[in-house]
Amino acid sequence: MIDARFRKSATPPGRTARPVIGVLCCNETSARPVQAVATRFITPLSQYSEAAVVLVPAVRDDANIAALTLLLDGLLLTGSRSNVAPECYGGAPLPAGQRCDPDRDAVALALAGGMIEAGKPVFGICRGLQEINVLFGGTLSAATCAERHHRGSWDGCYQDLFGHCHDVELGAGGLLAESTGRRRMRVNSVHEQGIDRLGNGLAIEAVAADDGLIEAVRARPCGADVLGVQWHPEWDADRSAESRAFFGLIGQSLRTAAAAR
């Protein structure tokens, strides 16, 4: 018999089951290759989206896209220290020092595509926004960012790295503008490439106030929300109402899509 200390009800009394959201991992190397995702992406999904989180390995040869698409109610494509490989969108080679993660590219694009076609919501943060743009046929470029959108080192102080901020303008009537009640807000900026050509069928949710770089996109191609932001709302969700609103949108979209199925 299982010890009584470890027996837990699958659904606590008085609470409904939470929707299940997949969070895509990245390939990192310690002594050996490992799957990794920062804890800061998980906590807001539990607290503010009220979702149950399942980590999705970014291992191309072992990813069962069909099974994952059936299992998950939604998907979050996280930020990463790596960039989408230029081969995915016909772009120029990345500048020296910028890393790629081909397995992450393959799993992200295939799984996000499968989820969207199944009428399930997909969300993106930073690299995730760029993956969504590529999935819809758009392109990326490091030239769109230059030195304006990334300051510091991935191996340095993360407080300094994520402390680099700028203003974005939110489109009237967009999901972000309606959820935050704002038309302009300040966000962090931690990315080495950005959207060059917007993907087909994507609508612009936000642009950088200083240089016009596309900072957020949305779509509903198959009945469920697709939403990506270039900044990192997971970094300060405990301190920022606007960042919490992003995760609130995730929870709302998960439940709306689940109710429609």
N, C-alpha and C positions, 0 to 999 in steps of 0.2 A: 504494500500500500504506500502511496505517496504521503510523506510527512505532511501533517496538517498545516505546518508553517508555509508550505510551498504550494498549497492548493488555492488557486485564485479563480474566481468566476471570469469567464471570457468577457462578459459585459456586466459591469457593476450595477447593482439595483438602481433604478431611477435614471439610467443613462442609456442612450441608444448607441449602437455600434458606430464606431468612427470610420469614415472613408479611409481607404488605404492609398497612400501616395508613395510612389517610387522616387528615390533620390539617387541620381547617378553618381557613381564613384569616379575616381581618376586613378591612373596608374602611376605609382610612385615607387622609388627604389630605396630600400634601407639596406640591410645585408642581402636581401632578396627582393624581387618584385612584390609589391603589396597593393591592395585596393584601399583607397583612402578617401574620406570626405570629412571636412571640418565639422565639428560638433555644432558650431554656430548656425549651420544650415538646418539642423534637425530640431533644435529647441523651439524656434518660433513656429514651426509647422505643428508641433504638438500643442503649444500654448495658445497661439493666436489663430491658427487654421483649424484647430481641433481635429487633426488628422492623425492616423497611425502611420508611422514611417517604416518603409522597407528599403534597405540599401540595395542598389542594383549594380553588380560588378560590371566594369567596363572591360570585359574580356570577350573579344570578338568571336572566337571559335567556340565559346561555351555559352553564348547568349541565346536563349530560346525566346525569340521575339514574340512568337505567337502565344506562348504560354504566359509571358509577362503581360502582354496586352490584355489577356483575359483576366489575369489576377488583379491588376492595378486599377484603381479608380481615377488616378491622375499621375502626372509625372513632373518632377522638378529637375531641370538641367542646371546644375550648379555652376558657380564660378570655379576657376582653376588657375594654376600657375602656367598651364600650357595654353597654346593657341590652336585654333582650327587650322589644319594643314591646308596650304594653298591649293593642293591637288583636288580638294573637295569643291572648289569654286572657280578654278582656272586662274588663280591669282599669281602674282610675282612671288619669288622666294622670300621667306621671312628674313628680317634683319638678323645679323649675327647675334647669338645669345638668346634668341627667343625659341622656346621649346615647343615641340608638338607631342601629341598623344594619339597616334593613328587608331588604336583600339577604341579609345573614347569617342573619336569621330564616328567610327563605324557603328557602334552601339547606340550612340545618341541619335544619329540621323535615322537609323532603321527603327528604333523603338519609338521615337517621337512621331515619325510618320505613321506607324501602325496605330498608335494611340489616337492621333488626330482623325485618321480614317475610321476608327471605331467610335467616334463621337465622344472621346474622353479628353478632358482638359490637359493642356501642356503649358508649363511656365518655365521661364528662363531668367537666370541672373548672370550678368556679365558674359562669360563665355557662352552661357545658355542662350542669351539673346542672339549672339552671333550664330550659333548653331541653328536657331529658328530661322534667321534670315537666309542662311545657306540652304536650309531645307526647302524654302519657298523660291529658290532660284536666284537669290541675291548674292552679292559679293562683299568681301571685306578688304580692308587696306590698313597698313600701319601708318601710311602717310596722312590719313584723316586725323590721327591723334598727335603725331609729332611728340613734342615734350609737354603738351598741355594736359594730358589725361593720366599720366603715370609718373609719380615721383617717388624716389626711394628704391629699395631693393627687396626682393622676395626673401632674402636671407638676413635682412635687417630688422628694424623695429616695426611691427605691424601697426602699432598705434600711429606712428608717423606716416606709414604707407597709406592707411585708410583715413588719415586726417586731411589728405589733399581733397578739397571740395570745390564745387562751383555750382552755379544756379542752372536749373532747367525750367523751361516753359512748357506747361501741360496744355494739350489741345482741348478746346472747349467741347464738352459732351463726351469726352473719353472716360474710360474706366477709372483711370488714376485721378483725373480732375474731380469726378463725381464722388469717389470714395474719400478723398482727402479734403474736398471743399476748397482746394487751392488751384490757382493758375500758374503759380511760380513757387518753386521750393529749392532748397539747397540739398545737394546730394554729394556723396563721396565719389571719387574718380580713380579707379585702380585698373586700368586696362591699356594694353599695348597696341591693340588694333581696334577698329570700329567699322560700322556699316559704311560701305562705299555706295553700291547700288542696292536700293531697297528691293526685297523679294516681292514677287507677284502676289497680289491679294492681301498684302500687309498694309495696315493703316498706321500712321505715325501717331503715337501717344504723347511723345515728349521730344524736345530738342534742346541742346545746350544753348543757354542764353548768349554765350559769348561767341561761339563759332558755328552754331547751327547743326552740329553733329547730331544725328538721330540717336536718341537716348532711350526710347521705349517704343514698342510696336505691339499691335494687337490684331487678331483675326478671329473669325468664327466660321471656318470653311465647312465643317461637318456637324454643326450644332452645338459645339462646346468651345469654351474660351481658349484661345492661345494668347498668352501675354508674356512679354519679355522686357526686362529693364537692364540698362547698361551698368547701373550702379549696384551697390550691395546693401539692400535693406536689412539683410540678416545681421549685419555688423552692429546696428544700433537699435534693433527693434524694441529693446527694453527701455530705450530713452526717447524714441521718436514716434509720435502718433502717426506720421506719414508712412513710416516703415511698417508699423503694425497694420495700417490700412491695406498694404500690399498683401500681407499674409491673411488678412480678413477676406480679401478678394479670392484668394486661393481656396479658403474654406467654403465660401459661398459658391464658387464655381464647381467644386467637387460635389457638393450636395445637390446643386441644381442639375448637373449632368446625371448623377446617380438616380435622381427622382424621375428623369425623363426616360430612362431605360426600362 
